């Protein structure tokens, strides 16, 4: 029997079953960790988290063997990459190079990856590769070790849910969205033509169950469709699977989704892991934990790449380790220095006079002076070039309220209001204009259209007044343009 534990924020999900390629589920447990003990997958209070999980574990008689941890953390970086057909070690080396620009010098990291198929264009392997700090993984291992549990694996939430969708949902649709609702955190997974394309997580700031909360969820789906348009993806979303909610919420959610311009119906994901209705419902409400029961292979496990050397260093006392390293380093430096001194002392004396005579010759002195003058001139010109480049880049970052921007503002108002540009603050990038509408309901529709435009960083609606003279509603709007809007790239 295997156990999959999911940690992200306060909600802790535990799935018990058989871990395999298809997965098998027996029980699902959910508990709330002490507030503030874990935030975004980062342990803030290890003692409180450990004590709570230990009590819950023992109270429900959950097995302590074959335990896997699925964790969502903003410290774990992941991306889709194309990899040639290489062996295991060379594949890991290739991924390391892909993450080289994200590697901090003062931080040790380890890698994991999940196979997500083949690229249709280049015919090479597609992997979802991830990098995690070793120190964070050690903290999780220590928390569970204190409970008498030796973790068999640590898997990222992203890699786990992507692998789950690849193994199961691609059988029912090729282009689809899987939306996983977990409290105030909603995650969206996009597959296009049977291949993973995009993953994001959005924090909802409204209370779950409220209309505003549904609006946040629907907005995240609309953003995915905007991503597809920006990437010029022609495939239509066939199905939208949702996990972490009830059937009773789907009608209301579908109405909100349609209001946001998404024409695909939302449906509850069916994990197919049980014929028991209660367990079937629990399996989709704890989908991240359940996904940990689907075995994506040893390479998806961060602990696979923890070497024996790492374990030995972890067990060594830090003070002893520091002392040993210092002694070895000092001895090595002394031996190298002694060897160099003995070798060069024998030959330097004979070459000294020759080198001195050469360096003081008029020809060498003149060449050296010419070189120094050329270097100084080059450095001066480079400094001027960098200064000019900085000024140009700074100017280009300011938005411009040109005809295209005004045309966009007028286009958004078409059918809702008549607008008049009042002013543009070039320093702040703010466009102030008034809009007049016949119907008060058109005001909010107009504001929603403004909010959908990506040229605006901020839209400030300061209310409206009714003009008895014009018989119109006068709306005052201040829009802050996004960086570089209006400039020809």
N, C-alpha and C positions, 0 to 999 in steps of 0.2 A: 504494500500500500504506500502511495506517495502523497506528499503534502506540498501544496503550492500556497505561499503566503504573499500577499500584495500589500506593499506599503507605499504611500505617497504623502498624504497629509493625515488628517485625523482618522479617516475611515480605514480600518484594517480588514481585509478580506482573506479568508482561508478556504481553500478547496481541497478536499480529500478524495483520492481516487487512484486510478492507474495511469502512470505517465507513459505515453507511447505516441506513435505517429498520429493516431486518431483520438487518443485521450479517452478516458472513462471516468465518470463522476459518481461518487457515493454520497458525499455530504458537503454542505456549504455553511460556513460560519462568518458572521460579520460582527465587529465590535468597534467601539470608538476609543482611540488612544487618548491619554491625558492631553488636554489642550496645551499646545506649544511644545510638546515633546518631540514632534517630528514635523518639519515644514519643508515642502517641496523635495521630499526624499532625503533631507539632511537631518540627522539626529541632533536635537538641541538639548534634550534631557535624557541621557541614556538610562539612568537609574529608574526614572518614572516609566519610561517605555518598556524596559525589561520587566519590571515588577507587574505591570498591567498585563502584558502578553503572557507572562508565566502563569498568573492566576487564571486567565481565560483558557489557556492551553490545558492546564490540569483539570479545571472544572468541566471541560467538555471531553476529556480523555482523548486528546488528539495525539496521533502517533508522533514519535520523536525521531524516527528514522526516515531516510530518503526524503529530506526536506529541501525544497527549492524556494528561493526568495525572488520575487518579481518586484522591482523597485522603479518608481518614476522619480527622476531627479534632474533638476536643471544643471547639475554638474556633469551629467552624462551627455556627450556630444555624439550625434549620429548623422549619417548621410548615405545616400545611395551612390554606389560607385560601380564602374565597369572594371573587371579584372580579367586578365588573360588566363588561359588554362595553365595554372601553376600548381606545384605541390603545396602541402600545408604550410611549411616554413616560409617559402617564397611568397605565398599569399599574404601571410602576416607581415612580412617585410614590405610588401607592396602597399598594404593598408597603412603601415606606419608612415610611409612617405606621404600618403594622402593626408594624414593628420599632422604632418610636421609643423605646419604654420599655426596649429592650435596648441602645440605642446609647450608648456611652461617649463623653464629650466629648473625651478625649485619644486617641481611636482612629478612624482612617479605615476605613470598611468599603465593600464592594461587594456587589451583589445578583446572584442567579440564580434562575430558577424553571423548573419542569417542569409542563406541562399534564397533569392527571390526570382530565380528563373534566368532566362537568356535574353540579351538585347536583340531585338528583331532587326536592327540596322547593322550592328557591328558583329553579331553572332558570337559575343563573348559573355562570360558569366556576369550576372547582376547580383550584387551583394548589398545588404543593408549593414554597414559597418558602424561600430560604436567604440568610443573611448571613454573610460571611467577612471577617476583617481583611485589609486590603490588604497590610500588612507581611508577614504570613505567606505570602501568595501571591507576593510579590516574592522571598522567600527561596527558594521552589521554582523560580521562573524563573531566579534566579541560579545555583542548583546545576546546572540543566540547560544554562544558557548556557555555563558553564565546560566542559561536555562538547561544546560546539559544536551544541547542540540548542536551537532556539527553539520553546518550547511553543506549540502552536496553540490549546490550550484547557486549562482546569483545571475539573474537575467534582467535586462532592462524591460520596462513596460512597453516601450516603443517596439523593440525587436520582437517581443513576445506576441503583441497584438497584431503586428504585421504578418508574422509567421502563421498565426491562427487564421487570419483572413485569407492568406494564400492557400492554406490547406483545405479550408472549408467553404468559404463564400464564393470563391471563383468557380465552384461547381454550379452555382445558381445564376450568376451574372458575370459579365466580363468587365463592364464599366460600372462601378458602384461606389457608394460612400458608406463607410461604417462609422457611425457616431456613438461614442461610448460616454455616457453621462455618469459622473462620479461626484456627487455633491455639487460643489461650486466649480468643479473642473470638468470641462467637456473636451474630448479628444476626437479628431476627425481623421479617418484614413481613406485616402482616395486611390482606387485602382482604375487603370485605363487599359482597356483591351487585355485584361487578364494579368497585368503587371502592376506592381506597386509604383505609385507616382509621387504621392505627397502625404506628409503627416504634419498635423499641428495640434497644439493644445491651447485652449482659450479659458481664461478665468472669468466666471460669471459673478457679477457683483450684486445681482438681485436675488431675492429669497426664492429657493426652489418651490415650484408649485404656483407661482404668481404669473400673471400674463407677461410681466416684464422679463421674467426668467425664460419663458418660452420664446420671447422676442430675441433674447441673447443667443439662444440655441439656433434659431432660424437664421439669424444674422451670420453665424459662423458657417452655415451651409451656403448662404449667398456668397460669402467671401471665397469659398472653394470654387464656385462656378465662375467668379471673377478671375480666379487663378487660372482656371481652364481656358478662359477667353484670352487672358494675357499670354499664355503659353501656346495659343492657337491650336488647342486640342479640339478636334472635330467630333470625337465620339460623344454620344449623348448618355447622360447618367440613366442607366436602366432602373436601378433600385437604390433606395436609401434605407439601410438597416440601422436600427437604433437599439442600444442596450442600456440598461440602467434605469428603466422607467416601467410604467404599467400600461396595459392595453387601454385602460380607461382614459388615458391622457392623449391617445393618438389622434382622435377626431379634432380636438382643440389645437393640437400641435400642427396637424396638416393644414388647418385654416391659416395659421400664422405663417407657415412655410410658404403657402401660395401667395400670401400678401407680400412676401419678400421676393417674389418673382421666380421661385423654384417650382417647376411644374411636375416634379416626380413625387409620388406619394411616399410618405414615411411609413415603414412597417417594423414591427418588433422582430429582432433577430431570433431565430430558432436554433439553439445550439445543438439540438438533436441528441443530447447526451443522456436523456432519461425519458421514460414514459410517464413518470410521476409528475402531474401538473405543478405541484408545489416546488419540487426540485428543479423542474425545467425553468420555472420563473426565477428561482434563486440563481440558477446558472448564468442567466443573462444579466442579472443585477450585479453579479460579481465576476464579470467577464474577464477582467485582467488576471484575477487569481486562477480562473478556469483555464485561461490561455497558457498558463504555466504547466498544465498537464499535457500539452501538446509538445512532444519532443522535437525540437528543431536541430538536434545534433549537438555534439560536444563543443563545436566552435561558437555556438550562441551563448555559451556559459563563460562568464568573465573569469571564473576560477580555473578554467582550463589552462590559461596562460600565466598563472601564478607559478613561477619556477621554484625548484628546490632551494636555490640560492636565496630567493626572497624569503622563504620560510625560515631558513637558518639565520638570516639577518634579523628577522623579526624576533626570534627567540633569544638572540644574544643581548646581553645587557648593554644599553646605549653607552654607558661610561666606558665599559671594557672595549666595546667596538670602536669608540672614538680614540682610546689609548692605543689599540693595536694598529689602527690606520695611521696614527701619527708616527709611531715607531717605524712602521714599514716605509712610510713616505720619507722620513728623515734618513733612514739607512740607504734607500734607493738614491736619494739626491747626493748623499756623501760618496757612495760608490761611483756614481756617474761623474761627479766632480773630480774625484781622485784619478779616474781613468783618463779624463780629458787633460788634467794637469800634467800627468806623466807623459802622455803622448805628445802634446803640443810644446811642452817645455824643451823637448829634444830638437824640435825643428824651428821653433820661433826665433831663436837667437841668430841663426844663419840667415833667416829671411828678413830680419828686422831692418838692417841697414838698406837693403835693396828696396823694401817697401817705402821706407822713409824718403829715400832719394826720389823714387817715382812720384810719390804724393806731393812733393815740394817742387816738382818741375814746373816751369812756366806754362807749358801746354795744358797740364792737368788742372792747374789753378785757374786758367782762363776758361776751360770747359766747365768747371765746377761753378764759376761765377755766372756763366751763361745759363746753366741749368737752373740755378737758384732764381735768376730773374724770370725765366720762363714759367717756373712753378708759381711764383708770386703773381705773375700776370694771369695765369690760368685760374688761380683761386679767387682773384678779384673779380674776374668775369663770371665765374660760376656763382659767386655770392650775389652779383647783380641779377643774373638770370633767375636764381631762386626767389629773390625778392619780387621781381616782376611777375613770376609765375604765381606766387602767393597772392599778390594783389588781384590778378586776373581771376583766379579760382574763387577768391572772396566775393568779387563783383558778380561772378556768374552764379553764386549761390543765392543772391537776392532775387525774388520773384519780380515779374513785370506784368502790369495789368495792360496787356496789349489787346488787339482786336479779337484774337482767338479766345482769350479769357473772357472778354465781354460777350462774345458770341455764345460761349458755354453758359454764362450766367443767364443770357436771354433765352437760350434753348431750354434751360431747366424751368423757366417761368412760363413757357408756351402752354397755353390751355389752363393755366392757373392764375397768373397775375401779370400786370404790366409793371415793368421796373424802370427805375431811373438811377443811374450811377451818380452818387453824390461826391465821393472823394476817394482818393487812393493814397495811403501812407506808405511810401516806398521803403522807409526804414523798417517799419513793422510788418510790411507786406499785407496790410489790411485794406480791403475794398469795402467801402460803406455805400449802401444803396437802399432806396426805398422801393417797396413793391405794393401795388394796390390790387386788391382782389374783390370780386363781387360777392363771393360766398366765403364765410368764415372757415368752412371745412377745407377749402382749397389752400388755406394758409399752411396747415400742417402737412398736406400732401406736397406742397411746394418745398417746405423745409426738409422733408424726407428726401426729396430729389436732390436738394443741395448736399445733404449729408452723404449721398451715394457718390458724389463726384470726387475723384481722387486728386483733383487739383487743389482742393481745400484742405489745409491742415486743421482748421477749426471753423465752425459755423456758430456764431453767437446771435441767437434770435432774442431781441429785446422787447418782444411783445407787439401789440397792434392797437390801433385806435380807429374809431369809426368816424368818418368825415360826413357830416350832414350835408355839406355843400356838394361833394362829389358822389355821395351815396355809395362810398366804397370803403373797404377796410384798408387802412394804411399800416403796412408792416415795415418795421425797421430791422435791417439785417446787417451785421458786420461779419465779413468772411476773411479769415487769414489764409493767404495762399501758401501752398506747400513750397518747399525749397526748390529754387530754379524754375518754377512754373513760368511759362511765357517766354523762356529763352530757347533759341534754336540750338539743340544739341549737335 
